Amino acid sequence: MSLSARLRTILLCSVLQFGVLFGVPMPPERIRELMQTMNQPKLAHVLPTEDDEGGDPPADTDTSN
């Protein structure tokens, strides 16, 4: 687990703890759902890179008529 992921988890847990101290109602089911959502891997859509020539199709080399 990377340092940024650990810090994010600590921040989330501390915010939830402050909510408990100040009386903010949050059912345990929602807390479990939130923690599971944080632990799921994220999917990223990557677009293919364009070639350096601008992406035009190659010229037709067929000379038969």
N, C-alpha and C positions, 0 to 999 in steps of 0.2 A: 504494500500500500504506500503510495507516494506521500510526501510531506503535505502537499496541498490538500489531498483527500482527507488526511487525518485532521488537519486544521479545520476543514469544512465540517467534518463530523463533530469535532469538539465545539465549534461555534453553534451548530444546530442543537446539540444537546444542552449547551448552556442557555440558549434562548428558550428552549422548552422548560428548563429548570426555573428560569426567571418567571415564566408563565405560571408554573405551579406555585411559586412563592407569592405571586400577586393574585392568585385565585382565578386565573383564566381557565374556563372549562375546556377540556379536550379529552375525548374518550380514548381509552387505550387502543381501540381498533384503528383509529386515525393515526395514532403515533406509530403503530406497527406498519401501517400502509406507507407512511412517510419514510420510515427507515428502510423498507424494502425498495421503495422507489429510488432512494439514494444509492443503493447497492447494485442496481441493475446497470449493465453496460449500456452505453449510449451508441446509437448507430449514426454514422456520418455519411452523407451522400457526397461523393467526390466526382466532380465533372472531369471528363478527359481533357487533357491539355491540347491546345491547337498547335499545329505545326508553325514554323517560323514564316512560311510563305503566305499566310493569311487564310488557309483552309480552302482555297479554290480547287475544284476537281482537276485532275491532270488533263491535258489536251488530248483529243482523240487522234491517234496515230494511224488509223485505218485509212489507206489511200486507194483501196480498190473501189472502182465505180462500175 
